Amino acid sequence: MRRTLIRYKAKPEMADKNAELVSAVFAELKAAEPDGVRYLTLRLEDDTFIHMVETAAADGSSPIPKLAAFQAFQDGIRDRCAEPPLVRSAVIVGNYRMLDEP
C-alpha cells in the first residue's frame, strides 16, 4: 500500500470551481470503479484542499491520472492555487473507523 497526501490552498475566487472539478473526478471514479485505489478529498474552511490517495500497486501507480475528469482537474491547477500543491508520502499512525483496514 502506498499512501500519498496532497495539500494546497485554492484562491478564494477559484475554490468553488476547484471543488466542482474534484467532484467530477469522484463521479468518474464511481462510474469506472477501478480496483486498487482509494481516494478522499477534504476542503477546509480556508479553501485548503487535502487529497489522500491510497494505491495497492507495488509501484504506487494509480488509475486516477488516466481519468478524463482528473486531467481536466489538473489543467490549470496552478492558476487556481494561492499555495501550490505539496505532495508527500503518508503513513497512518492511528485510525479509528475512518478508513477501512486492509
ChimeraX commands (.cxc) that place a marker at each C-alpha (Angstrom):
marker #1 position 0.00,0.00,0.00 radius 0.5
marker #1 position 1.24,3.43,-0.87 radius 0.5
marker #1 position -0.42,6.47,0.66 radius 0.5
marker #1 position 0.06,9.98,-0.65 radius 0.5
marker #1 position -1.21,13.24,0.79 radius 0.5
marker #1 position -1.54,16.35,-1.39 radius 0.5
marker #1 position -2.27,19.73,0.15 radius 0.5
marker #1 position -2.81,23.12,-1.48 radius 0.5
marker #1 position -4.78,26.28,-0.91 radius 0.5
marker #1 position -7.10,27.49,-3.64 radius 0.5
marker #1 position -7.60,31.14,-4.43 radius 0.5
marker #1 position -10.91,32.19,-2.81 radius 0.5
marker #1 position -12.46,33.07,-6.15 radius 0.5
marker #1 position -11.42,29.68,-7.61 radius 0.5
marker #1 position -12.22,27.37,-4.68 radius 0.5
marker #1 position -15.77,26.51,-5.79 radius 0.5
marker #1 position -14.55,25.76,-9.33 radius 0.5
marker #1 position -11.82,23.56,-7.86 radius 0.5
marker #1 position -14.41,21.69,-5.77 radius 0.5
marker #1 position -16.56,21.14,-8.88 radius 0.5
marker #1 position -13.60,19.68,-10.74 radius 0.5
marker #1 position -12.77,17.40,-7.81 radius 0.5
marker #1 position -16.40,16.26,-7.65 radius 0.5
marker #1 position -16.22,15.32,-11.33 radius 0.5
marker #1 position -13.21,13.11,-10.60 radius 0.5
marker #1 position -15.19,11.30,-7.92 radius 0.5
marker #1 position -18.16,10.88,-10.25 radius 0.5
marker #1 position -15.91,9.30,-12.87 radius 0.5
marker #1 position -14.27,7.07,-10.25 radius 0.5
marker #1 position -17.68,5.87,-9.06 radius 0.5
marker #1 position -18.69,5.08,-12.64 radius 0.5
marker #1 position -15.42,3.34,-13.56 radius 0.5
marker #1 position -14.93,1.52,-10.22 radius 0.5
marker #1 position -11.19,0.90,-10.68 radius 0.5
marker #1 position -9.59,-1.64,-8.36 radius 0.5
marker #1 position -6.58,-0.96,-6.20 radius 0.5
marker #1 position -7.20,2.69,-5.39 radius 0.5
marker #1 position -8.87,4.65,-2.61 radius 0.5
marker #1 position -9.28,8.41,-2.65 radius 0.5
marker #1 position -10.53,11.06,-0.24 radius 0.5
marker #1 position -10.64,14.84,-0.62 radius 0.5
marker #1 position -11.35,17.37,2.12 radius 0.5
marker #1 position -11.99,21.09,1.78 radius 0.5
marker #1 position -11.15,23.17,4.82 radius 0.5
marker #1 position -12.88,26.43,5.71 radius 0.5
marker #1 position -9.91,28.48,4.43 radius 0.5
marker #1 position -10.17,26.80,0.96 radius 0.5
marker #1 position -7.27,24.46,1.64 radius 0.5
marker #1 position -7.82,21.13,-0.11 radius 0.5
marker #1 position -6.37,17.88,1.18 radius 0.5
marker #1 position -6.33,14.80,-1.02 radius 0.5
marker #1 position -5.45,11.36,0.35 radius 0.5
marker #1 position -4.71,8.65,-2.21 radius 0.5
marker #1 position -4.06,5.03,-1.38 radius 0.5
marker #1 position -2.88,2.65,-4.08 radius 0.5
marker #1 position -2.43,-1.10,-3.87 radius 0.5
marker #1 position 0.02,-1.37,-6.80 radius 0.5
marker #1 position 3.53,-2.29,-5.71 radius 0.5
marker #1 position 4.96,0.54,-7.80 radius 0.5
marker #1 position 2.50,3.06,-6.37 radius 0.5
marker #1 position 0.81,3.64,-9.71 radius 0.5
marker #1 position -2.79,4.78,-9.75 radius 0.5
marker #1 position -5.58,4.74,-12.33 radius 0.5
marker #1 position -6.68,8.24,-11.28 radius 0.5
marker #1 position -4.35,10.22,-13.60 radius 0.5
marker #1 position -5.81,8.34,-16.58 radius 0.5
marker #1 position -9.33,9.65,-15.91 radius 0.5
marker #1 position -10.57,12.43,-18.20 radius 0.5
marker #1 position -12.04,14.28,-15.21 radius 0.5
marker #1 position -8.69,14.17,-13.41 radius 0.5
marker #1 position -6.92,15.52,-16.47 radius 0.5
marker #1 position -9.46,18.38,-16.58 radius 0.5
marker #1 position -8.82,18.96,-12.86 radius 0.5
marker #1 position -5.05,19.08,-13.42 radius 0.5
marker #1 position -5.42,21.58,-16.27 radius 0.5
marker #1 position -4.96,25.00,-14.68 radius 0.5
marker #1 position -4.45,23.74,-11.11 radius 0.5
marker #1 position -1.58,26.16,-10.51 radius 0.5
marker #1 position -3.74,29.08,-11.68 radius 0.5
marker #1 position -6.42,28.07,-9.16 radius 0.5
marker #1 position -3.95,27.89,-6.27 radius 0.5
marker #1 position -2.88,30.53,-3.80 radius 0.5
marker #1 position -0.41,27.95,-2.44 radius 0.5
marker #1 position 0.88,25.29,-4.85 radius 0.5
marker #1 position 0.29,21.57,-4.29 radius 0.5
marker #1 position 2.60,19.90,-1.81 radius 0.5
marker #1 position 2.86,16.13,-2.31 radius 0.5
marker #1 position 4.08,13.88,0.49 radius 0.5
marker #1 position 4.06,10.18,1.30 radius 0.5
marker #1 position 1.90,9.44,4.32 radius 0.5
marker #1 position 1.83,6.71,6.95 radius 0.5
marker #1 position -1.26,6.08,9.04 radius 0.5
marker #1 position -0.31,6.29,12.70 radius 0.5
marker #1 position -3.81,5.75,14.04 radius 0.5
marker #1 position -7.21,5.01,12.54 radius 0.5
marker #1 position -10.49,4.51,14.31 radius 0.5
marker #1 position -13.33,3.72,11.91 radius 0.5
marker #1 position -12.24,6.44,9.48 radius 0.5
marker #1 position -10.56,4.24,6.89 radius 0.5
marker #1 position -11.15,0.57,6.12 radius 0.5
marker #1 position -8.42,-1.69,7.34 radius 0.5
marker #1 position -6.72,-3.75,4.62 radius 0.5
marker link #1:1,2 radius 0.2
marker link #1:2,3 radius 0.2
marker link #1:3,4 radius 0.2
marker link #1:4,5 radius 0.2
marker link #1:5,6 radius 0.2
marker link #1:6,7 radius 0.2
marker link #1:7,8 radius 0.2
marker link #1:8,9 radius 0.2
marker link #1:9,10 radius 0.2
marker link #1:10,11 radius 0.2
marker link #1:11,12 radius 0.2
marker link #1:12,13 radius 0.2
marker link #1:13,14 radius 0.2
marker link #1:14,15 radius 0.2
marker link #1:15,16 radius 0.2
marker link #1:16,17 radius 0.2
marker link #1:17,18 radius 0.2
marker link #1:18,19 radius 0.2
marker link #1:19,20 radius 0.2
marker link #1:20,21 radius 0.2
marker link #1:21,22 radius 0.2
marker link #1:22,23 radius 0.2
marker link #1:23,24 radius 0.2
marker link #1:24,25 radius 0.2
marker link #1:25,26 radius 0.2
marker link #1:26,27 radius 0.2
marker link #1:27,28 radius 0.2
marker link #1:28,29 radius 0.2
marker link #1:29,30 radius 0.2
marker link #1:30,31 radius 0.2
marker link #1:31,32 radius 0.2
marker link #1:32,33 radius 0.2
marker link #1:33,34 radius 0.2
marker link #1:34,35 radius 0.2
marker link #1:35,36 radius 0.2
marker link #1:36,37 radius 0.2
marker link #1:37,38 radius 0.2
marker link #1:38,39 radius 0.2
marker link #1:39,40 radius 0.2
marker link #1:40,41 radius 0.2
marker link #1:41,42 radius 0.2
marker link #1:42,43 radius 0.2
marker link #1:43,44 radius 0.2
marker link #1:44,45 radius 0.2
marker link #1:45,46 radius 0.2
marker link #1:46,47 radius 0.2
marker link #1:47,48 radius 0.2
marker link #1:48,49 radius 0.2
marker link #1:49,50 radius 0.2
marker link #1:50,51 radius 0.2
marker link #1:51,52 radius 0.2
marker link #1:52,53 radius 0.2
marker link #1:53,54 radius 0.2
marker link #1:54,55 radius 0.2
marker link #1:55,56 radius 0.2
marker link #1:56,57 radius 0.2
marker link #1:57,58 radius 0.2
marker link #1:58,59 radius 0.2
marker link #1:59,60 radius 0.2
marker link #1:60,61 radius 0.2
marker link #1:61,62 radius 0.2
marker link #1:62,63 radius 0.2
marker link #1:63,64 radius 0.2
marker link #1:64,65 radius 0.2
marker link #1:65,66 radius 0.2
marker link #1:66,67 radius 0.2
marker link #1:67,68 radius 0.2
marker link #1:68,69 radius 0.2
marker link #1:69,70 radius 0.2
marker link #1:70,71 radius 0.2
marker link #1:71,72 radius 0.2
marker link #1:72,73 radius 0.2
marker link #1:73,74 radius 0.2
marker link #1:74,75 radius 0.2
marker link #1:75,76 radius 0.2
marker link #1:76,77 radius 0.2
marker link #1:77,78 radius 0.2
marker link #1:78,79 radius 0.2
marker link #1:79,80 radius 0.2
marker link #1:80,81 radius 0.2
marker link #1:81,82 radius 0.2
marker link #1:82,83 radius 0.2
marker link #1:83,84 radius 0.2
marker link #1:84,85 radius 0.2
marker link #1:85,86 radius 0.2
marker link #1:86,87 radius 0.2
marker link #1:87,88 radius 0.2
marker link #1:88,89 radius 0.2
marker link #1:89,90 radius 0.2
marker link #1:90,91 radius 0.2
marker link #1:91,92 radius 0.2
marker link #1:92,93 radius 0.2
marker link #1:93,94 radius 0.2
marker link #1:94,95 radius 0.2
marker link #1:95,96 radius 0.2
marker link #1:96,97 radius 0.2
marker link #1:97,98 radius 0.2
marker link #1:98,99 radius 0.2
marker link #1:99,100 radius 0.2
marker link #1:100,101 radius 0.2
marker link #1:101,102 radius 0.2
view
